[in-house]
């Protein structure tokens, strides 16, 4: 009987046989004796390989680890021929959109920005494009892209790439829906403890993975062996962490949706969310990320972040702790259309009632502020 994904998180990448260590060791060497394939630390590492093996098995492809999520994105973008066109989300992680704008500014590629929740717009933009890049659920608007529809619409020979960081391999496996490459910031849910930077790219085609390996080797975008070890150790508990965090997120989304200080909640688990139907079809759960908009102005939203005590006002996401941030404080987020009062909430594994009490007390002053504005 095939093991379920939650079980493979725990059992994958382990040595077998009498006397074999249960845990993967950290290989801390930059140099190896000559006479074997591995000669230098940039060529490979047993700790990276163990992590890549587990992630590759979960996603259904061959994985290559990088020093950060953005390093993985940059390596994948290297597959676009000079002057080629990339279809990309109008609103997505600002680090990635900054990469695209920088490359476009020097003529390296052309970008067609689209609303990736609009399957027809994606299909029209995909004509003649070398790469279609989806981020689903998207950061920070929680838009849901239809991966299978994008696969059906793209030109033969083009690449379909999906950043699936918010979903993790537990909730979404894009290769099953037609993607060629899946990207994760393993800094987030895979690591899960806010103590590492690491990226992963998983390819359907082994040849594409080999090309990414060459980019990593040539450009030096390698992960640290300790970071790879921590990511692998974090991966072991992803199932239980995500189960708790997702349960918390669903409850908070429903309560925020009814809160008088909140004008909109963006969470695909809500029945009236625009992405609910597609998410229900291609995901195994709705995740632990949500965004909501407060009444009032940017200062009102900032004040919510200042008043929380259980939740931490900080960037990043996917850890055991809950984090909140006003995303339009970044210029590139404003350029992408992020509403000024949108707060992104990465829901952790704390007790849901403590999280709700904290959010409610932080939002209360915004109730009167919103009433005054009306």
N, C-alpha and C positions, 0 to 999 in steps of 0.2 A: 504494500500500500504506500502510495506517495505521501511523503510528509507534508504537512501544511506549512505555510510560510512562517508562522510564528515559531514552529519547531525548528525549521531550518536556520532561523536566526541564531538559535542556541547551538545547534549541532554542526553547522557548516564551518569549514576551514580548520577543523581540528585534526591533529595527528591520531593515528590508530595503531593498535598493536600493544603487546605487553611492554610496560615501562614507558610508554609514550606520555609526554607531558599533556595535561588536560588543556592548559592555556598556551597560546602562542607567545613565544619569547620575543623580546625586543632585540633586533639585530642592530648593533651600534658599531658599524665599521665602515670606513670610507674606502678601504683598500683590501684587496684579496690577493692571495698567491696566484701567480700565473699558472696556466695549464688547464683552465676551465673556462666556460662561457662567461662567467661573471668575473670581471677583473677590477671594476671600479664602482664606487658607491652610486654613481649616477646611472649605471647600467641596470640596477635592480636591487631588490632587498626582500628577504624572506618575509618580513613583517608586512610590507606593502602587498606582496603576493597573496598572503593569507586573506587580507581584507578584500582585495580585488576578486579573489575566488568566491567569497561568500556573496558579495554584491552582484557579481556577474551571474551567479546561479539564480539569485532572487529575481533579477531583472530579465533574465533570458538572453544574455549576451556576454561579451568579453569586456571586462572593466579595466580602466587605466586610472590610477590615482595621481592627483596633482597637489601642489602645495596649498591651493585654495580653490574655492569655487570659481572665482574669476579667472584663475589660471586655466582651469578646465574649459571655461567658456572661450577664452582666447585661443586655446589650442584647437577647439572645434571650429572656430571662425577661420582658422588658417586653411580649412578645406575649401573656402570660397575662392574661386579664381579671381585674379586681379580685375577689378572693374565689375565683378559679378553683383547680382542683386540679392539682398536678403529681405525676406518678409519678416517683420518683427512686431511685437506688441507695442502699441502706442504707450501703454502704461505697463511697466514691468520693473524689476529690481533696478534701481538707478545706477548701480555699478555696471550692469550689463549695457544699459542704454547709453551710458557714457562711453563705453568701449566702442559701440557702434558709431556714435557721433564722431569720435576721434578718428576712426578709420575712414569714415565718409569724408571728413574734412580734408584729408590728404589724398583723396581719390582712390583709396584702397578698395572700396565697395560702395554700392548704392543701397539705401534703405527705403523700403516701402512700409511705412508705419500703418498699422491697421488695428481695429478693435478685434482682438482675437476671439471674443465671445460671439462675433458675427461670422458665422460659417460661410455665408455668401461673400462677404467682403474678403475673407481669407482666400477663398477659391479664386476670386477675380484677381487679387494681388499675386497669387502664386504663379500665374502664367508667365513663363520666361524667367522665373527666379531660380537661382542656383541653390538656395536654401530657404526653407520655411521654418521659422523658430517660434515655438509656442512656449508659454509659461502658464501652467495650469495646475492648481489654482494660481492666479496671478498675484503678484506682490505690488502694491498693497490693496488693490481694488477687489480681490477675490473673484475675478472673472474666470469663467470656465470655458475652455476651448474644446471643441469636438475634434479629438485626435483622428478618429477614423475618417471624418469628413475631410480634414486637411490632407490625409493620405490619399484619398480618392481624387482630390482636386489637383494635386501637384503634377508637374511635368515629369515624365520618365527621366531618371538620372539625377533629379534634384534630391537634396537631402532634407528629411524631416527630423527636426531636433526638438526635444521636449525637455524643458527644465521642470522637473518633478519634485523639487525640494520640499514644497509644502506637503505633498502627498506621501512621500517616502515609498519604498517598494511594497510596503504593507497595504497601502490603499490604492495604488495605481501602478500599473506596469505598462508604460507606453509602447514598448516593443510589441506587446500583444495586440495593440490597436493600430499598428502600422508604422510606428516611428523607427528611424534608422539609428538614432543616437539619443540617449537619455543622459541628462546632466543633473548632478546633485551637489549642493553645497553641504558636504558632510560635516561642516562646522556646526550645522543646525541639528536636526533630529537624529541623524545617525550617530554623531558624537554625543549629543544630548546633555552635556554638562558644562557648556560654556568654557571649555579649557583647551580648545585646539582649533586650528585652521586647516582645512583639507577639502579638496574637491574630487569628484569622481565623474568620469564619462564612461558610459556603457554602450557598446556598439553591437548591432545585430550582425554585421559582417566582420569576421576576424581580420580582414584586410584593412578595414577602417580603424580597428583597434591598433593594428601594427603601425599605421600612419600616425596615430596619436602618440604611440610610444616613441616614435622617431622625433616628433615635435618636443615631447617632454625631455628626451635625452639631449636634443640639440640646444633647446632653449634653457634647460636647467630648471624647469618648473617642477622639481621633485618634492614629494612630501617628506617630512621628517619621519624617522622610524618610530620615535616616541608618539608622534601624532597619529601615525597609522595604528599603533598598538592601542592607543586610547579610543580611536574610532571603532576598532574591532570590539573592544571591551564594551563600549557604549551600545554597539549594535545588538549585543546579547540581550539587553533589557528593553529594546525598542518596543517590542510587543506590549509589555505591561505598562510602559511609560505612556505610549500613545493611546492605549485603551482608556487610561484614567484621564489624560489631558483632553481627549476627544469628548468623553462624557461631560467633563467640566465645560468645554467650549459650547456644546449643544445647549446646556442648561443656561449658561450666561447669555448666549445669543437670544434665546427666547425671552429672558427677563429684560435684557437691554432693549429688545424690540418693543416692549411695553412701557419703557421708562419715559417719563415726561420730559427729560432733558436730552433725549436722543432723537434725532430726526431720521436716521436711517441706520440699519444694521446690514452688513454684507457678510453673509455666511451661507454657503450652498446647502447646508442642512435645513434651512428654513424653507417651508413648502412654497412660499411666495417669492423666493429668491430667483432672479432670472436664470441662474445656472443650475437650478435644482434638478431639472429633468436630465440634462446631459451628465451631471455629476453622479446622479443615481445610476445611470447606465454604465459609465466607464470607471467608476471608483467603487471601492469596497467600504467606504466610510467617508465622512465629510471633513475630517481633519480637526486640528486643534488651533487653527488660525482664524481670526475674525477681525473685521474692521467695523468701526461705527463712527458716525458723525454726530457731534453735539450741536445743540442749539447755540446761538451766539456767534462769536467770531473766533479767530485764531487764538487770541488771548484767553478766551474762555476755555478752549480745548487745552491749551498749555497749562492752565491752572488745574485742570483735572489731573494731569501728569504730576504736578507738584504736590497734590494732596494725597495721592495714594501712599499707603504704608506697607501693606502686605505685597502688593504688586510693585515691581521695580521700574522706574522710568529709565529706560536704556534701549539702545539699538540691539539688533540681532534677534534671534528667535529660536524656538525648537528645543530649549532646555527644560530642565525639571522645574525651573522657576518661571513665574508669569512676568512678562515684560510688556510695557506700554510705551508708545512713542507717537508723536504727531509727525507724520511723514512729510507734510508739505513744508517743513522747515528746511528741506533740501531743495536747492534751486532747480535741479533736474527733475524732481518730483512735481514741482509746480509747472514746469514746462510740459510734463506729461499729462497734466490735467487732474492731479490729485487734489481733492477738495481741501480747503484751508483748515477745516475743523475735523478732518478724518484722523482718527486714532487707530493705529494698528495694535492689536492685542494678541500676543503669543501666550496662549493659556497653558499653564503648567499643571503640576500634579498636587498642588495644595488642596486643602478641603474646599469644596465648592462654596460652602456657606461663608467661609472666611473671605474668599475672593469676592463674592457678591456684596458682603457688608462693606468691604473696602471700596469697591466701585460705586456703590450707592452713596456712601458718605462723600466721596470725591465729586460725584455728579450733582449733589443737592444744590449747591450754589448756582449751578447752570440752569436749574429749573426756573428760579426767579429771574435770572438774566434773560432766558428765552421768553418768558412771559412779558418782560419789559420791552423786549425787542418787537414783539407782536403788537 
